[in-house]
Amino acid sequence: MNWEDQVILFIVSITANAFSALAGGGAGLIQLPALIFLGLPFSIALATHKVASVALGVGATLRHWREDSLDLRFSLYILACGLPGVILGASLILQVPDVIATTALGILTMGLGLYSYFSADLGLDNQLRHRDKAGMMIGGVVIFLIGVLNGSLTSGTGLFVTLWLVYWFGLEYKRAVAYTLILVGLFWNGSGAFTLGVLGDIQWDWLPALLLGSLFGGYIGAHYAIKKGSGFIKRMFEIVTVLVGLKLILG
């Protein structure tokens, strides 16, 4: 890959990941199609994107860690529920056609944004709920299923985690995005990238620009998310979910 393409990759990556860090997911909306457009087959593009997305988690972690916004026990719960699903999904995607799944996922993703938009007070304040045994079990099953989607389909699944944490567990958007960017970006995507790397191929010479763009984009987006607060993040979430949904539906 020549240096002009590396520059294009860096610009695409920093833009996609800055928006993702603001909204709590959706980097694949821009980054994955760009990799395919520049010549990578879908499976290699997906694996390469997953590896690069780990840097989004690193960048966001560097910024959010200073805010002390994560509860360790709740973080371990999200990881324990989601990581098996991520590995399962990444193992299945290389064998399954994804056209029907991506269309259905696109419709559902748009629905998330519209639901958030018409629920005016959703996610603006912390109102913790469903922390009893039944609530945690139901919440864990859904997180596992989102993990399967995260491992198999790359666009928008972080947005599912963000809204589930807001809707089911009562977190405000600002705190939910912190969980998503650190746990999904760093650990879920890391597990998915490892699984896809073992079972498929990664375009290693494309990664330097993608990793740098993800790292800086994640930090920049997380910084502005912290500064702007939950109201701004909620609006960004709604915009990105609709865009991601349209992209998945239209291809």
ZAMARVO-307350 format. One record per residue (C-alpha): residue number from 1; residue in three letters; x, y, z. Coordinates in steps of 0.001 Angstrom, whole numbers, plus 500000, padded with zeros to 6 digits. Last residue first. Layout:
<bavex seq="NUM" type="ALA" c1="X" c2="Y" c3="Z"/>
...
***
This chain:
<bavex seq="251" type="GLY" c1="474649" c2="497930" c3="501470"/>
<bavex seq="250" type="LEU" c1="471254" c2="499696" c3="501465"/>
<bavex seq="249" type="ILE" c1="470006" c2="498072" c3="504680"/>
<bavex seq="248" type="LEU" c1="473319" c2="498112" c3="506564"/>
<bavex seq="247" type="LYS" c1="474065" c2="501683" c3="505504"/>
<bavex seq="246" type="LEU" c1="470573" c2="502859" c3="506415"/>
<bavex seq="245" type="GLY" c1="470883" c2="501302" c3="509879"/>
<bavex seq="244" type="VAL" c1="474331" c2="502826" c3="510440"/>
<bavex seq="243" type="LEU" c1="473019" c2="506267" c3="509471"/>
<bavex seq="242" type="VAL" c1="469967" c2="505924" c3="511745"/>
<bavex seq="241" type="THR" c1="472111" c2="504678" c3="514620"/>
<bavex seq="240" type="VAL" c1="474644" c2="507491" c3="514095"/>
<bavex seq="239" type="ILE" c1="472047" c2="510264" c3="514295"/>
<bavex seq="238" type="GLU" c1="470336" c2="508851" c3="517391"/>
<bavex seq="237" type="PHE" c1="473614" c2="508267" c3="519211"/>
<bavex seq="236" type="MET" c1="474772" c2="511796" c3="518370"/>
<bavex seq="235" type="ARG" c1="471568" c2="513165" c3="519917"/>
<bavex seq="234" type="LYS" c1="472016" c2="511080" c3="523071"/>
<bavex seq="233" type="ILE" c1="475689" c2="512084" c3="523287"/>
<bavex seq="232" type="PHE" c1="474709" c2="515776" c3="523260"/>
<bavex seq="231" type="GLY" c1="472186" c2="515289" c3="526061"/>
<bavex seq="230" type="SER" c1="474550" c2="513012" c3="527997"/>
<bavex seq="229" type="GLY" c1="477418" c2="515466" c3="528423"/>
<bavex seq="228" type="LYS" c1="479368" c2="517822" c3="526137"/>
<bavex seq="227" type="LYS" c1="482747" c2="517644" c3="527891"/>
<bavex seq="226" type="ILE" c1="482767" c2="513881" c3="528430"/>
<bavex seq="225" type="ALA" c1="481608" c2="513197" c3="524865"/>
<bavex seq="224" type="TYR" c1="484163" c2="515699" c3="523563"/>
<bavex seq="223" type="HIS" c1="487029" c2="513838" c3="525231"/>
<bavex seq="222" type="ALA" c1="485688" c2="510430" c3="524218"/>
<bavex seq="221" type="GLY" c1="485589" c2="511506" c3="520558"/>
<bavex seq="220" type="ILE" c1="489141" c2="512863" c3="520663"/>
<bavex seq="219" type="TYR" c1="490530" c2="509775" c3="522446"/>
<bavex seq="218" type="GLY" c1="488798" c2="507313" c3="520138"/>
<bavex seq="217" type="GLY" c1="489815" c2="509248" c3="517036"/>
<bavex seq="216" type="PHE" c1="493451" c2="509353" c3="518189"/>
<bavex seq="215" type="LEU" c1="493644" c2="505601" c3="518799"/>
<bavex seq="214" type="SER" c1="491457" c2="504602" c3="515857"/>
<bavex seq="213" type="GLY" c1="493427" c2="506790" c3="513433"/>
<bavex seq="212" type="LEU" c1="496737" c2="505431" c3="514722"/>
<bavex seq="211" type="LEU" c1="495500" c2="501846" c3="514463"/>
<bavex seq="210" type="LEU" c1="494115" c2="502317" c3="510967"/>
<bavex seq="209" type="ALA" c1="497287" c2="503982" c3="509660"/>
<bavex seq="208" type="PRO" c1="499514" c2="501222" c3="511088"/>
<bavex seq="207" type="LEU" c1="497056" c2="498409" c3="510185"/>
<bavex seq="206" type="TRP" c1="497151" c2="498353" c3="506396"/>
<bavex seq="205" type="ASP" c1="500392" c2="496321" c3="506268"/>
<bavex seq="204" type="TRP" c1="498810" c2="493636" c3="508466"/>
<bavex seq="203" type="GLN" c1="495925" c2="492714" c3="506177"/>
<bavex seq="202" type="ILE" c1="494430" c2="490085" c3="508505"/>
<bavex seq="201" type="ASP" c1="493433" c2="486560" c3="507465"/>
<bavex seq="200" type="GLY" c1="490929" c2="483982" c3="508711"/>
<bavex seq="199" type="LEU" c1="490405" c2="481462" c3="511537"/>
<bavex seq="198" type="VAL" c1="493181" c2="482626" c3="513871"/>
<bavex seq="197" type="GLY" c1="492860" c2="486311" c3="512949"/>
<bavex seq="196" type="LEU" c1="489070" c2="486111" c3="513165"/>
<bavex seq="195" type="THR" c1="489318" c2="484711" c3="516703"/>
<bavex seq="194" type="PHE" c1="491944" c2="487271" c3="517755"/>
<bavex seq="193" type="ALA" c1="489969" c2="490161" c3="516248"/>
<bavex seq="192" type="GLY" c1="486783" c2="489017" c3="517961"/>
<bavex seq="191" type="SER" c1="488547" c2="488779" c3="521316"/>
<bavex seq="190" type="GLY" c1="490081" c2="492235" c3="520890"/>
<bavex seq="189" type="ASN" c1="486769" c2="493621" c3="519704"/>
<bavex seq="188" type="TRP" c1="485088" c2="492386" c3="522874"/>
<bavex seq="187" type="PHE" c1="487959" c2="493509" c3="525134"/>
<bavex seq="186" type="LEU" c1="489011" c2="496976" c3="523980"/>
<bavex seq="185" type="GLY" c1="486126" c2="498482" c3="522054"/>
<bavex seq="184" type="VAL" c1="483396" c2="496503" c3="523790"/>
<bavex seq="183" type="LEU" c1="484686" c2="497002" c3="527336"/>
<bavex seq="182" type="ILE" c1="486234" c2="500460" c3="526971"/>
<bavex seq="181" type="LEU" c1="483971" c2="502090" c3="524396"/>
<bavex seq="180" type="THR" c1="480786" c2="500448" c3="525649"/>
<bavex seq="179" type="TYR" c1="481348" c2="501143" c3="529341"/>
<bavex seq="178" type="ALA" c1="482197" c2="504795" c3="528660"/>
<bavex seq="177" type="VAL" c1="479183" c2="505089" c3="526335"/>
<bavex seq="176" type="ALA" c1="476902" c2="503882" c3="529138"/>
<bavex seq="175" type="ARG" c1="478309" c2="506516" c3="531517"/>
<bavex seq="174" type="LYS" c1="477608" c2="509419" c3="529154"/>
<bavex seq="173" type="TYR" c1="474289" c2="507981" c3="528038"/>
<bavex seq="172" type="GLU" c1="472856" c2="507816" c3="531559"/>
<bavex seq="171" type="LEU" c1="472563" c2="504337" c3="533004"/>
<bavex seq="170" type="GLY" c1="469152" c2="502819" c3="533753"/>
<bavex seq="169" type="PHE" c1="470099" c2="499118" c3="533614"/>
<bavex seq="168" type="TRP" c1="467599" c2="498074" c3="530947"/>
<bavex seq="167" type="TYR" c1="467269" c2="501161" c3="528745"/>
<bavex seq="166" type="VAL" c1="470647" c2="502884" c3="529162"/>
<bavex seq="165" type="LEU" c1="472781" c2="499723" c3="529305"/>
<bavex seq="164" type="TRP" c1="470753" c2="498296" c3="526435"/>
<bavex seq="163" type="LEU" c1="471198" c2="501531" c3="524445"/>
<bavex seq="162" type="THR" c1="474981" c2="501453" c3="524743"/>
<bavex seq="161" type="VAL" c1="475269" c2="497723" c3="524078"/>
<bavex seq="160" type="PHE" c1="473193" c2="498024" c3="520913"/>
<bavex seq="159" type="LEU" c1="475318" c2="500971" c3="519740"/>
<bavex seq="158" type="GLY" c1="478379" c2="498771" c3="520089"/>
<bavex seq="157" type="THR" c1="476693" c2="496476" c3="517559"/>
<bavex seq="156" type="GLY" c1="476594" c2="499202" c3="514926"/>
<bavex seq="155" type="SER" c1="478610" c2="497846" c3="512067"/>
<bavex seq="154" type="THR" c1="480844" c2="494819" c3="512690"/>
<bavex seq="153" type="LEU" c1="478734" c2="491740" c3="512214"/>
<bavex seq="152" type="SER" c1="479829" c2="488307" c3="513475"/>
<bavex seq="151" type="GLY" c1="481631" c2="488994" c3="516729"/>
<bavex seq="150" type="ASN" c1="479469" c2="491955" c3="517671"/>
<bavex seq="149" type="LEU" c1="476294" c2="490071" c3="516778"/>
<bavex seq="148" type="VAL" c1="477272" c2="487203" c3="519078"/>
<bavex seq="147" type="GLY" c1="478146" c2="489754" c3="521767"/>
<bavex seq="146" type="ILE" c1="474702" c2="491328" c3="521375"/>
<bavex seq="145" type="LEU" c1="473289" c2="487883" c3="522145"/>
<bavex seq="144" type="PHE" c1="475481" c2="487610" c3="525266"/>
<bavex seq="143" type="ILE" c1="474424" c2="491120" c3="526380"/>
<bavex seq="142" type="VAL" c1="470791" c2="490045" c3="525976"/>
<bavex seq="141" type="VAL" c1="471360" c2="486975" c3="528134"/>
<bavex seq="140" type="GLY" c1="473171" c2="489074" c3="530740"/>
<bavex seq="139" type="GLY" c1="470347" c2="491604" c3="531046"/>
<bavex seq="138" type="ILE" c1="467842" c2="488819" c3="531603"/>
<bavex seq="137" type="MET" c1="470063" c2="487272" c3="534270"/>
<bavex seq="136" type="MET" c1="470833" c2="490652" c3="535889"/>
<bavex seq="135" type="GLY" c1="467149" c2="491518" c3="536091"/>
<bavex seq="134" type="ALA" c1="466263" c2="488146" c3="537597"/>
<bavex seq="133" type="LYS" c1="469003" c2="488408" c3="540255"/>
<bavex seq="132" type="ASP" c1="468227" c2="492017" c3="541227"/>
<bavex seq="131" type="ARG" c1="470058" c2="494949" c3="539596"/>
<bavex seq="130" type="HIS" c1="467137" c2="495699" c3="537278"/>
<bavex seq="129" type="ARG" c1="467368" c2="499461" c3="537900"/>
<bavex seq="128" type="LEU" c1="469795" c2="502386" c3="538196"/>
<bavex seq="127" type="GLN" c1="468325" c2="505775" c3="537351"/>
<bavex seq="126" type="ASN" c1="471381" c2="507714" c3="536146"/>
<bavex seq="125" type="ASP" c1="470203" c2="510792" c3="534243"/>
<bavex seq="124" type="LEU" c1="469814" c2="511800" c3="530580"/>
<bavex seq="123" type="GLY" c1="469521" c2="508233" c3="529320"/>
<bavex seq="122" type="LEU" c1="465916" c2="508387" c3="528147"/>
<bavex seq="121" type="ASP" c1="464221" c2="511701" c3="528877"/>
<bavex seq="120" type="ALA" c1="462884" c2="512370" c3="525362"/>
<bavex seq="119" type="SER" c1="461929" c2="508827" c3="524460"/>
<bavex seq="118" type="PHE" c1="460973" c2="509635" c3="520848"/>
<bavex seq="117" type="TYR" c1="464605" c2="510070" c3="519836"/>
<bavex seq="116" type="SER" c1="465792" c2="506985" c3="521728"/>
<bavex seq="115" type="TYR" c1="463181" c2="504805" c3="520054"/>
<bavex seq="114" type="LEU" c1="464087" c2="506296" c3="516666"/>
<bavex seq="113" type="GLY" c1="467759" c2="505532" c3="517216"/>
<bavex seq="112" type="LEU" c1="467117" c2="501974" c3="518339"/>
<bavex seq="111" type="GLY" c1="464709" c2="501378" c3="515445"/>
<bavex seq="110" type="MET" c1="467410" c2="502370" c3="513000"/>
<bavex seq="109" type="THR" c1="469554" c2="499617" c3="514513"/>
<bavex seq="108" type="LEU" c1="466725" c2="497079" c3="514211"/>
<bavex seq="107" type="ILE" c1="466216" c2="497844" c3="510529"/>
<bavex seq="106" type="GLY" c1="469966" c2="497628" c3="509898"/>
<bavex seq="105" type="LEU" c1="470257" c2="494351" c3="511826"/>
<bavex seq="104" type="ALA" c1="467537" c2="492829" c3="509666"/>
<bavex seq="103" type="THR" c1="469371" c2="493965" c3="506542"/>
<bavex seq="102" type="THR" c1="472723" c2="492743" c3="507916"/>
<bavex seq="101" type="ALA" c1="471299" c2="489311" c3="508747"/>
<bavex seq="100" type="ILE" c1="469666" c2="488868" c3="505355"/>
<bavex seq="99" type="VAL" c1="472886" c2="489719" c3="503507"/>
<bavex seq="98" type="ASP" c1="475322" c2="487933" c3="505866"/>
<bavex seq="97" type="PRO" c1="476070" c2="484553" c3="504266"/>
<bavex seq="96" type="VAL" c1="477422" c2="482200" c3="506994"/>
<bavex seq="95" type="GLN" c1="480761" c2="480360" c3="507233"/>
<bavex seq="94" type="LEU" c1="483191" c2="483160" c3="508150"/>
<bavex seq="93" type="ILE" c1="480557" c2="484648" c3="510458"/>
<bavex seq="92" type="LEU" c1="480279" c2="481589" c3="512731"/>
<bavex seq="91" type="SER" c1="483577" c2="481716" c3="514640"/>
<bavex seq="90" type="ALA" c1="483321" c2="485483" c3="515121"/>
<bavex seq="89" type="GLY" c1="479820" c2="485051" c3="516537"/>
<bavex seq="88" type="LEU" c1="480886" c2="482360" c3="519001"/>
<bavex seq="87" type="ILE" c1="483896" c2="484390" c3="520163"/>
<bavex seq="86" type="VAL" c1="481740" c2="487488" c3="520648"/>
<bavex seq="85" type="GLY" c1="479037" c2="485505" c3="522454"/>
<bavex seq="84" type="PRO" c1="481556" c2="484041" c3="524912"/>
<bavex seq="83" type="LEU" c1="482867" c2="487619" c3="525507"/>
<bavex seq="82" type="GLY" c1="479489" c2="489203" c3="526275"/>
<bavex seq="81" type="CYS" c1="478248" c2="487742" c3="529545"/>
<bavex seq="80" type="ALA" c1="481585" c2="487575" c3="531364"/>
<bavex seq="79" type="LEU" c1="482671" c2="490941" c3="529964"/>
<bavex seq="78" type="ILE" c1="479465" c2="492706" c3="531007"/>
<bavex seq="77" type="TYR" c1="479676" c2="491159" c3="534493"/>
<bavex seq="76" type="LEU" c1="483346" c2="492125" c3="534816"/>
<bavex seq="75" type="SER" c1="482389" c2="495754" c3="534061"/>
<bavex seq="74" type="PHE" c1="479565" c2="495637" c3="536624"/>
<bavex seq="73" type="ARG" c1="482034" c2="494428" c3="539266"/>
<bavex seq="72" type="LEU" c1="484625" c2="497077" c3="538339"/>
<bavex seq="71" type="ASP" c1="482255" c2="500078" c3="538289"/>
<bavex seq="70" type="LEU" c1="483286" c2="502478" c3="535520"/>
<bavex seq="69" type="SER" c1="483233" c2="506301" c3="535498"/>
<bavex seq="68" type="ASP" c1="486578" c2="507077" c3="537160"/>
<bavex seq="67" type="GLU" c1="486830" c2="510242" c3="535009"/>
<bavex seq="66" type="ARG" c1="490548" c2="509771" c3="534364"/>
<bavex seq="65" type="TRP" c1="489827" c2="506327" c3="532942"/>
<bavex seq="64" type="HIS" c1="487545" c2="507906" c3="530334"/>
<bavex seq="63" type="ARG" c1="490366" c2="509533" c3="528350"/>
<bavex seq="62" type="LEU" c1="492951" c2="506744" c3="528162"/>
<bavex seq="61" type="THR" c1="490127" c2="504208" c3="527873"/>
<bavex seq="60" type="ALA" c1="488733" c2="505962" c3="524794"/>
<bavex seq="59" type="GLY" c1="492084" c2="505739" c3="523030"/>
<bavex seq="58" type="VAL" c1="492595" c2="502100" c3="524013"/>
<bavex seq="57" type="GLY" c1="489056" c2="501135" c3="523008"/>
<bavex seq="56" type="LEU" c1="489493" c2="502794" c3="519636"/>
<bavex seq="55" type="ALA" c1="492822" c2="500933" c3="519361"/>
<bavex seq="54" type="VAL" c1="490865" c2="497673" c3="519576"/>
<bavex seq="53" type="SER" c1="488936" c2="498830" c3="516526"/>
<bavex seq="52" type="ALA" c1="492048" c2="498357" c3="514369"/>
<bavex seq="51" type="VAL" c1="492035" c2="494611" c3="515057"/>
<bavex seq="50" type="LYS" c1="488336" c2="494366" c3="514261"/>
<bavex seq="49" type="HIS" c1="488798" c2="496363" c3="511043"/>
<bavex seq="48" type="THR" c1="491481" c2="493945" c3="509840"/>
<bavex seq="47" type="ALA" c1="489249" c2="490926" c3="510573"/>
<bavex seq="46" type="LEU" c1="486288" c2="492506" c3="508767"/>
<bavex seq="45" type="ALA" c1="488384" c2="493615" c3="505772"/>
<bavex seq="44" type="ILE" c1="489842" c2="490117" c3="505473"/>
<bavex seq="43" type="SER" c1="486360" c2="488531" c3="505519"/>
<bavex seq="42" type="PHE" c1="484898" c2="491134" c3="503137"/>
<bavex seq="41" type="PRO" c1="487644" c2="490968" c3="500492"/>
<bavex seq="40" type="LEU" c1="490039" c2="493959" c3="500597"/>
<bavex seq="39" type="GLY" c1="490312" c2="496336" c3="497629"/>
<bavex seq="38" type="LEU" c1="490185" c2="499969" c3="498678"/>
<bavex seq="37" type="PHE" c1="486368" c2="499885" c3="498562"/>
<bavex seq="36" type="ILE" c1="486364" c2="496947" c3="501007"/>
<bavex seq="35" type="LEU" c1="488530" c2="498865" c3="503477"/>
<bavex seq="34" type="ALA" c1="486353" c2="501953" c3="503068"/>
<bavex seq="33" type="PRO" c1="483187" c2="499901" c3="503618"/>
<bavex seq="32" type="LEU" c1="484647" c2="498726" c3="506962"/>
<bavex seq="31" type="GLN" c1="485723" c2="502179" c3="508188"/>
<bavex seq="30" type="ILE" c1="482650" c2="504294" c3="507576"/>
<bavex seq="29" type="LEU" c1="479731" c2="502477" c3="509219"/>
<bavex seq="28" type="GLY" c1="482222" c2="500229" c3="511036"/>
<bavex seq="27" type="ALA" c1="482833" c2="502988" c3="513561"/>
<bavex seq="26" type="GLY" c1="479220" c2="502696" c3="514756"/>
<bavex seq="25" type="GLY" c1="479485" c2="502699" c3="518543"/>
<bavex seq="24" type="GLY" c1="478915" c2="504781" c3="521676"/>
<bavex seq="23" type="ALA" c1="477866" c2="508034" c3="520005"/>
<bavex seq="22" type="LEU" c1="480880" c2="510240" c3="520672"/>
<bavex seq="21" type="ALA" c1="483447" c2="507444" c3="520583"/>
<bavex seq="20" type="SER" c1="481958" c2="506168" c3="517326"/>
<bavex seq="19" type="PHE" c1="482059" c2="509648" c3="515783"/>
<bavex seq="18" type="ALA" c1="485752" c2="509934" c3="516670"/>
<bavex seq="17" type="ASN" c1="486296" c2="506379" c3="515442"/>
<bavex seq="16" type="ALA" c1="484927" c2="506985" c3="511969"/>
<bavex seq="15" type="THR" c1="486770" c2="510282" c3="511484"/>
<bavex seq="14" type="ILE" c1="490143" c2="508997" c3="512783"/>
<bavex seq="13" type="SER" c1="489841" c2="505869" c3="510649"/>
<bavex seq="12" type="VAL" c1="488832" c2="507556" c3="507402"/>
<bavex seq="11" type="ILE" c1="491634" c2="510119" c3="507749"/>
<bavex seq="10" type="PHE" c1="494202" c2="507410" c3="508565"/>
<bavex seq="9" type="LEU" c1="493037" c2="505180" c3="505713"/>
<bavex seq="8" type="ILE" c1="493282" c2="508044" c3="503223"/>
<bavex seq="7" type="VAL" c1="496796" c2="508829" c3="504466"/>
<bavex seq="6" type="GLN" c1="497776" c2="505156" c3="504098"/>
<bavex seq="5" type="ASP" c1="496329" c2="505184" c3="500572"/>
<bavex seq="4" type="GLU" c1="498559" c2="508150" c3="499675"/>
<bavex seq="3" type="TRP" c1="501554" c2="506413" c3="501317"/>
<bavex seq="2" type="ASN" c1="501402" c2="503414" c3="498989"/>
<bavex seq="1" type="MET" c1="500000" c2="500000" c3="500000"/>
***
